[in-house]
């Protein structure tokens, strides 16, 4: 499984109404310190609902 596939698998598991940071998703994918990679992976694909993930600058 590719790195992006692992990221997408984790994002799909985020329940409706909940959010996770890019860093949290990176940690769950064992990509410690690679939050930017998560953001890039989610930016590149239209089939994943990346609104459930927040970057560090998002004010919720």
C-alpha positions as CSV (number, residue, x, y, z in Angstrom):
1,X,0.0,0.0,0.0
2,X,1.4,3.4,-0.9
3,X,1.8,6.2,1.5
4,X,-1.1,8.2,0.0
5,X,-3.3,5.1,0.3
6,X,-2.5,4.9,4.0
7,X,-3.4,8.5,4.5
8,X,-6.7,8.2,2.6
9,X,-7.6,5.1,4.6
10,X,-7.1,7.0,7.9
11,X,-9.0,10.1,6.7
12,X,-12.0,7.9,5.6
13,X,-12.2,6.6,9.2
14,X,-12.7,10.1,10.7
15,X,-16.4,10.1,11.9
16,X,-18.8,12.7,10.6
17,X,-18.8,15.8,12.7
18,X,-15.2,15.2,14.0
19,X,-11.9,16.6,12.8
20,X,-8.3,15.7,12.9
21,X,-5.1,17.8,12.2
22,X,-2.7,16.9,9.4
23,X,-0.2,16.1,12.1
24,X,-2.6,13.6,13.8
25,X,-3.2,11.9,10.5
26,X,0.5,11.7,9.8
27,X,1.2,10.2,13.2
28,X,-1.5,7.6,12.7
29,X,0.0,6.7,9.4
30,X,3.4,6.4,11.1
31,X,4.7,9.4,9.1
32,X,5.9,11.3,12.1
33,X,6.6,15.0,11.4
34,X,5.2,14.9,7.9
35,X,2.0,16.8,8.3
36,X,2.7,18.7,5.0
37,X,2.7,15.4,3.1
38,X,-0.8,14.7,4.4
39,X,-1.9,18.1,3.3
40,X,-0.4,17.6,-0.1
41,X,-1.9,14.1,-0.5
42,X,-5.4,15.5,0.4
43,X,-5.0,18.4,-2.0
44,X,-4.2,16.2,-4.9
45,X,-7.3,14.0,-4.9
46,X,-11.0,14.9,-5.2
47,X,-12.5,11.7,-3.9
48,X,-11.4,12.3,-0.3
49,X,-13.3,14.8,1.8
50,X,-10.4,16.6,3.3
51,X,-12.5,19.2,5.1
52,X,-12.4,16.9,8.1
53,X,-8.6,17.7,8.5
54,X,-7.2,21.0,9.8
55,X,-3.9,22.5,9.2
56,X,-2.1,24.2,12.1
57,X,-3.3,27.6,11.0
58,X,-7.1,26.8,10.9
59,X,-9.2,28.4,13.6
60,X,-12.1,26.2,14.6
